């Protein structure tokens, strides 16, 4: 399993429409000077899902549109995602699966790879993705083979006729991932597994410093799944990963990796969902090729009554820009995020209530 943190989803909620007040649109320090404003979020979704006894096919189209009261020409965004995924059941314990999608997204202020300063436009990019896989069980043993492809194409940021543009074409790239996983269920609800994976990141051109950010990497991890009949489920894993860069001026990243995901349902209506993970993500900053991203957090949802819901979230993340070119200083960013909300459902599809 690979757990992705899609930063763009932090702005686009799952609700169809929301009104938001942000007291720091550009995510800058007090010394720089904060800019406050309102944001209207509209997120239409269309999903078609099969209900066959065998096989599966899902098709979807989603939008995430933001309308800002501050610098709308720079800060308005139109995120779009269309795609499909499916599964072919060859036999009862044997299937093949796959999917494809096209996505238009943007980098969010206050996240890694995003310069934070008033007057900077959002960085917009297109992501085309595809994946195929095979899964089969042999009594208590299971095997899974995965392959994934991602293409990233970035738009240049136009600052204006006097300032020129920020070119982002040196971020354009293809990414390939292959993984093989073996599992063994030694008792009902208990499984141990081991997985080996490879990745190749191929940039189309040199960056603005004349360096090639392309790289190859691997990870070897082992883990365990515990499922206690729907009340508690947890998956933990740990291992080692390495990312080696084509340019000799970028140092190889070698680090332990680990992760956890799960949920706890101690009483009816209450869900507690922790997560932890570490991975290597590519950097958009000059003088650094990638960073080690470590994050952990907790989500809590409680249905106090059928029409009253409480929710909370907290996480702590570190972006350690470890693969640096000669003569540059290491950058080490930390992020804390907290939120709490109350929803009162007037109908099944309409609610009122604050989220901070």
N, C-alpha and C positions, 0 to 999 in steps of 0.2 A: 504494500500500500504506500502511496506517496501522498502527503498532505500538503496542499498548496494554500498559500495565503494570497488571495486575490485582493490587492490593495484597493482596486477600483470599487469593489463591493462595499468598502467602508463608507463610501459616499452614497451609493445606490442601494437603498434598503429594499427589502422584499415587498414592501407595501406599494400599492399602486400610486399613491400620491402622498407627499409629506411637505410640510412647511418647516424650515430649519432656520435658526438664527445662529450664526457663527461669529464669535467675537474676535477671531484671529484667522481671517481667510487665508493669508499667505504663510501661516505657521512660522512666524518670526519671533524674535526675542522682544522683551519690553524695550530694550535700548534702541532697536530698529524702529519700533513704533507699530502697534497693531492696527489692523483695519477690520472693522466689523461690518456685517451685512446679512441680509436674508437670502435664502436659497429655496427655490421651489423645485422639488424632485417629482418627476413623473416616470413611472416604471411599468409600462404595459408588458404583458406576457401572454403568449399563445403557446399552448402545449397540446400535442396529440399523442396519446399513449395507447398502445395495443392492450387488449385484455384476453389474448389467446391463452389456451392451456399450455401450449408449447411455443417456443421462440418468443422474441420480443422486438418491438420497433417503436422508438420514440422520436418525434420531430418537434422542434421548438423554435420560437423566435421571441427574443427579449429586447427590450429597449430600456435605457437609462438616460434620462434627459434632465439636465440641471440648468436652471435659469437664475442667474445671480443679479443682485441689485448693485453690486460693486464691479466695475470694469466688465460688463457683460461680454464685450467683444473678446476679452482675454479669458474669462473664467467660465462662460457657458460651455457645456459639453453635451455631446450626443453619442452615447455609447450604444452599440448594437451587437447582438449575438444571435446567429442563426446556425442551426446544426441538427444532427441526427445521431442516434446511437442505437445499437441493436445487439441481439444475441441469437445465435443459431444453435438449437439443441440437437446435437447429433445423436446422442444417446442419453439415458437418464443421468449418467455421471460424467458426461463429456460434452463440452460446448465450445464454440468459437464466438468471439465478440469483436466489436469494433465501433468506431464512430468518427465523425468529422465535423468541424465547425469553422466558421469565420467570425472574427470578433474585431470590433473597433473599440479601443479602450484609451484611457489616459492615465498618466502618472498623477498621483494625488499629492498635494502639498503636505509636507510634514512626514514624508516617508523616505526610505533610502532611494538614492539616485535622483532626487528631485531638488534642484536649487530653490531656496526659499528667499524671495525678495519681492517687495511690492512692485507691480508693473510687469512681472514676468508672465508670459502666457503659459497655458497648460501644454504639456508634451503629449501629443496624440500619436497613436500607432495602431497598425493593423496586425492581428495575430491569426494565422491560419494553422489549424491543428488537425491531426489525424492519429488514430491509434488502432491497433489490431491485437488480438490476444487469443490464447488457447488455454483451457482449463480442463483437467481431468482428475478423477479420484480413482484410486485402486485400494479398495477396502479402507484402511485407515490412512493411507498415504495420498497425497495430492501433489500435483505439479501445475504450475502456471507459467506461461511464457508471454511476455508483454513487449510490444514495440510502440514507440510514440515519435511523432514528428511535429515540430513547431517551426513556423516561419514568422519572423518579426520584421516589420517594415515601418520605419519611423518618419513622421513628417517634420520638416524644419520649423523652427519657431520664429515667426516674423515679429520683430520688435517695433518696426516702423521704418520709414524711408531714411531717417537720419541715423538710427542705430544699426540698421542692417538686420541680419538673421543669425540665429543659432543653428548651425547645421547638425542634424542628428543622423545623417546617413551612415556615419561610422558605427552606429548601433545595429544596423541591419544584419541579420544573421539567420542561419538555420541551426536547429538543435535536434539531435537524434538521441533516443534513449532505448536501451534494450535491457531486459531484466528476466532472470530465471529464478523461480521460487519453488522450494520443496517444503511440504508440510507433513506433519504426523500428528494425528489426533489420538493421544494415548488414553483419553477418557472422555466421555460425553461432555462437551463444553470446554475442553482443554486441548489446546493445540500448540505445538512448538514448530518453528519454521526457520529456515535459513534462506537468504536471498543474495544473489550476486547481480550487480548491474553495471552497465557501461554507459557513457555519454560522450557525444562529440558536439562541440560548439564551433561552427564555421562562420566567421565574419567575412563579409563580401569585400571589405576594403580595410586599409590601415586606419588607425585612429588619427586624431589631429596632431599627435606627437610622432606619427610615423611608425607606430608599433602595431604588431599583429596580436589581437586579443583572442584569437582562436585557441581552443584548448581541448584536451581529452581527459576524461576522468573515470574513476571506478569507485564502487562502494561494496563492501561485504558486511552484512548485518545478520544478526540472529534475533529472534523474538518469540513471544508467547502470547496467545490469546486465551482469555478466561471469560466465559459467558455463563452467568448464573441464572439462566432461565428468564431473561428479560428484565430482572431487577438490577443487576450489575453486569457490565461488560467492560473489559479493559484489554488493550493491546499495548505491549511494551516491546521495545527493541533497542539494540545497541550494536555498534560495530566501528568500522574504520572507513574513511573516505580519503581520496586524493584527487587533486585537479592539477594537471601539468599544462603549461602554456607554451605556445609555439615560440613566442619571443623570449629570449633568454634573459631579458631585463625584468621579467615578472617571475617572482619566486614561486616554486611549487607549493601548493597548499596541501598539507597532510594533517588531519585532525580526527579525533574520535567523533562519531556521530551517534545520536540517540533520539528516541522519541517515545511518546505516550499519547494515546487517545482513548476515550472511554466515556461511559455515562453511569450515573447512579440514580436509581429511582426509589428512594427509601420509603416514601409515602405517595399515595395517589395524588397526582397533580404536580409533583416536584421532580425536576430533572437537574442534575448537577453534571456538567460536562467539562472535565479537565483536558488539557493538551500541552504537549512539549515537543519540540523538534529542533534539529540542527541540520543545515544544508549549506551549500556554497552557491551564491547567486552572483551573476555578472554585474559589474559596476559600470555606471555611466560617467563617473568622475574622472578627470584627467589625472594621470599618474598612478592609477590603480586599475587592475584588471577585474578584481572580484572581491567579495567580502564573505566572511563566515557569518551566517545569520542564525542566531539562537533565540528562540522565543518560547514562552510558556504562559498559559493563561487559564481562565476558568469562566464558564458561562453558567448562569443559574436562571432557570425559568420556573415560575410557580403560578399555577392556576388557583388563586385564592377562592374564586367562585367561577361558575361556568362563563360569566361575562366580565370577570375582573382578573387581569393577569399582571404579574410582577416579573421583571427581568433585570438581570445585572451582568456586567462583564468587567473583567480586569485582566491585563496582561503586561508583561515586561519583556522587552526585546533588546538585543544587542546586535549591532552591525559593526563587525571588526574588519576593516579594510586591510587585509593582511598581505595580499599579493601586490606589492608596490614596486615601482621602478626605482632605480638607484637615485639617491639624493633627495627623496621625498620623505615626509613624515607620516607616520601611521595615523590614520583617522579612526576614532572609536566613538560611535554614536550609541546613545541609549534612548529608549522610548518607553514611556509608561502611558497606559490608556485605561480609563475607567468609564463606565457608563451605568446608568440605572434608569428604569422606566416603569411607567404604570399605564395600562391600557384598560379602558372601559368600553366594552363592545355594545354599542346601541343595537346593531344587528350583526349577522354573521360576517358581513363584509364591510362594516363601517365602525370605526372606533374613534374615541377622543382620549387624550391623555398626554402627559409630557414625558420626554426622554432627555436626560441630561448627559 
